[in-house]
């Protein structure tokens, strides 16, 4: 294999057909704010610091002010104690409501929705404001003194009152969010919107002419790259990193995993096909292989759960899960399954009518540098319909809606995709 094999000149790294598909999220900032506890903890820490600072302001710069709390030490303690007691009680209530909604979402919809619910900022801010009100009132209460040298931190007590008002506002926002979150319509729409956005990225410019690609897998087996110290779901692949590393190493990186797949320790994640390399066993050859393998490992991010970025099939999976549960004998709600099929129809239309994204990613000179396995229209169609057709075969609503979906796709599909649609129609008819 020559290093120049490929050969479509261009202005920069790209996929032969379709966008390059790099992750939209980046780096440590997103990982910092990802865990559920981070934002509530920071709000509580801010309230603790404010509770230490405001009494100093009261002592140093503020005298009696009409707009601030004007009670004595006993009334200040009573107010702060009431606030602390009430806020910790309401916080427990909010946690209880949250757990009930999580249980409901898990049992009625799909457990794969929990990540998006817990990642919602309204839930996090609500818990943060409630617990910070409790912390603030408790810390300020230490500063209230009666006796010969009384001290009532007027500004601090007033701020505690303001935090209670903010907590009430956040409670209303939280209840509004909860009542929407438990509606299946809202859950379906939210999944469809995020999945559609990712599919649009994947098929954004795939309607242009497919350029010729001259790359054949070499006869030699290549060098396998493994990740031995981690296992989990492939959440991110940095394609630009891979292209740059492969260009430096005069190689082609053939990926054996894709976003959404589970990687087990020791299994290969890529195969390296290197051109013009130093003799096998030499120091230069070993160093080049090690550097390229390290770059490949760094470009592949593993995690515990799937996510829609770079993995639109996960969004389809969540919608199908909702339909499967709706069609189960215990729930028997085919109307929800029809709603899911409506959204799946919209998602499949995004990829219909345009060729699938190419497997080949090129460097600026047009040389193939990365070979991957992007999700195809046929795979999305199988994932979207097979299970729903199976579980809804005896329903009055499901088979006609699937027929209408396939007929609609026929109107926008490419000739190759029409063949896929026809095969799917024949398969479902034969199994019914």
VENSUL-V975267 format. One line per field, one symbol per residue. ss: DSSP state (H for helix, E for strand, L for the rest). phi: phi as a letter, one per 20 degrees, with the letter a starting at -180 (. if undefined). burial: + if it has 9 or more other ideal C-beta (glycine too) atoms within 8 Angstrom, else -. Layout:
ss: ???
phi: ???
burial: ???
//
This chain:
ss: LLLLLLLLLLLLLEELLLLLLLLLLLHHHHHHHHLHHHHHHHHHHHHHHHHHHHHHHHHHLLLLLLLLLLLLHHHHHHHHHHHHHHHHHHHHHHHHHHHHHHHHHHHHHLHHHHHHHHLLHHHHHHHHHHHHHHHHHHHHHLLLELLLLLELLHHHHHHHHHHHHHHHHHHHHHHHHHHHHLLHHHHHHHHHHHHHHHHHHHLLLLLLLLLLLLLLLLLLLLEEEELLLLLEEEEEELHHHHHHHHHHLLEEEEELLLLLLEELLLLEEEEEEELLLLLLLLHHHHHHHHHHHHHHHHHEEEELLLLLLLLHHHHHHHHHHHHHHHLLLLLLLHHHHHHHHHHHHHHHHHHLLLLLLLLEEELLLLLEEEELLLLLHHHHHHHHHHHHHHHLLLLLLHHHHHHHHHHHHHHHLLHHHHHHHHHHHHHHHHHL
phi: .efefpncfbeagaegcnffnffeebmfffffefffeffgfffffffffffeefgffgfecddfcfedgcfeffffffffffffffffffffffffffffffffffeedaffefffffeffffffgffffffffffffffgfefcdnfcfbcfgfffffffffffffffffffffffffefeefgfffffffffffffffffdgcfefgfffcdbcfffffndfdddedbbqefebceffgfffffffelcdedfdcbgoeeddgnffdacedddmefggnfffffffffffffffffedddbecfbfgmcfffffgfffgffgffefgfdlcfffffgfffffgfffffefncffgffdddefenefcccccffdgfffffffdgfffffdfeefefgffffffffffgfcffgfffffffffffffffee
burial: ----++-+-+--+-+++++++-+------+-------+++++++-+++-+++-++-++---+-----++-+-+--++-+++-++-+++-++--++-++--++-+++--++-++++-++-+-++++++++++++++++++++-++-----++++++++++++-++-++--++-++--++--+--+-+++++++-+++-++++++--+------+-+------+--+-+----++++++++++++++++-+++++++-++++--+-+---+++++++---------++-++-+++-+++-++-+---+++++++++++++++++++++++--+--+-+++++++++++++++++--++++-++++--+++++++-+--+-+++++++-+++-+++-+-+++-+++-++-+++--++--++-++--++--+----
//
